Amino acid sequence: MSEQPAPSTETLAQADAQQPGETPAAAHPWADLAPEQFSLLRLAALPVDRETGPRPLRFIQLGRVERHAKDLSLLRLSLQVPGQRTHREQNLLEVWADHQRKEVRFGPDKGLSVEPANRGLGRFLLAQGIAWARQRYAHYQVEGGALPTKDNFNEAARARRDHALKAQGFAIEYSDPLQLKPFYSAARVSSLHGDWQTEKVQIIELLDAAAMLQQADQRLQEQEVKLRKLEEKLERLKREDSGLRFTITCLVAFSLFQAGLLIWIATR
C-alpha cells in the first residue's frame, strides 16, 4: 500500500501559528495512529514520596507504533495504566524524523507528561525514543524548543524534569533570571543517552509475564490449601471446645448436687 506524502515538522507546527478566522490545517494522516505492539512494564515499589504520595508495585502497558515515508518517520509510544484515564497527550511520546532537514523532534508539542509521576517513566520513554533515533538517525540534529511552564511553579517537579532531561543528554537553559522560561536543546542525536533507571522500570517479556502469572497461581493454590487446613483445624478445635464446655458444665452440676446432698444430710 502506497504511503501518502508526509509534511515536514514545520507543517506539523502550523496549526498553532494560525490566525483567528483562518482555516485550520488538515491533521496529519499519522496523527491518530493506534498502538500496534504492546509490552508489559513493571514499576518497582518505592518509598512514599512527600510530593507524589504512595508508590506501590504496579504493572502498566506500553504501546508502540512507527511509520516511515520518504520525507518523514515517526515513533509513537504510549502508556496505559489500568483503572486510570488520562488526557489525549498524556503518557505519550512522539519522535519525528525529518529526512529532508536531517532533524529529529521530540513531542508532543505541549511537553511530555506522565502518570503516575515520579516513577521513572519519563526517562524510560525518552530512553526508548532516543534509542530508536540513535539506531537510524544518529547523525541528525535535534530540534530544540521551549518547555511547558506549568512545572515551573513547583520546585520539586521542575527539578525532576530538568534532572531527567539532563540525564538523557539534553541541555536546559533559562532565558530569564526567575527561571520561568526554560528551553531544551541538544547538538545531535548521537549525543543523547538511551539508558534509564532499570531498578524503577522494567520491561517484562511475554514468557516472563506468563511465568509470573503461573508462579502467582501456584502460590495462590498453596495459600488456599493452607487456609483450608487452618479452617479444618479451627473447626476441630471448636468441636473439642464444645465437648469440653459440656463436660465442665456436667461436672459443675454434679458438684453442686453433691454439695447440696451433703448439706441436706448434715442438717438432718
HELIX and SHEET records of a PDB file:
HELIX    1   1 THR A    9  LEU A   12  1                                   4    
HELIX    2   2 GLN A   14  ALA A   17  5                                   4    
HELIX    3   3 LEU A  121  TYR A  137  1                                  17    
HELIX    4   4 GLU A  155  ALA A  167  1                                  13    
HELIX    5   5 VAL A  189  SER A  191  5                                   3    
HELIX    6   6 LEU A  206  THR A  267  1                                  62    
SHEET    1   A 7 GLN A 141  VAL A 142  0                                        
SHEET    2   A 7 GLU A 103  GLY A 107  1                                        
SHEET    3   A 7 LEU A  92  ASP A  98 -1                                        
SHEET    4   A 7 LEU A  72  GLN A  80 -1                                        
SHEET    5   A 7 ARG A  58  HIS A  68 -1                                        
SHEET    6   A 7 GLN A  37  LEU A  43 -1                                        
SHEET    7   A 7 VAL A 201  ILE A 204 -1                                        
SHEET    1   B 2 LEU A  46  ASP A  49  0                                        
SHEET    2   B 2 GLY A  53  ARG A  55 -1                                        
SHEET    1   C 3 GLY A 145  ALA A 146  0                                        
SHEET    2   C 3 PRO A 182  SER A 185 -1                                        
SHEET    3   C 3 ALA A 171  TYR A 174 -1                                        
END                                                                             
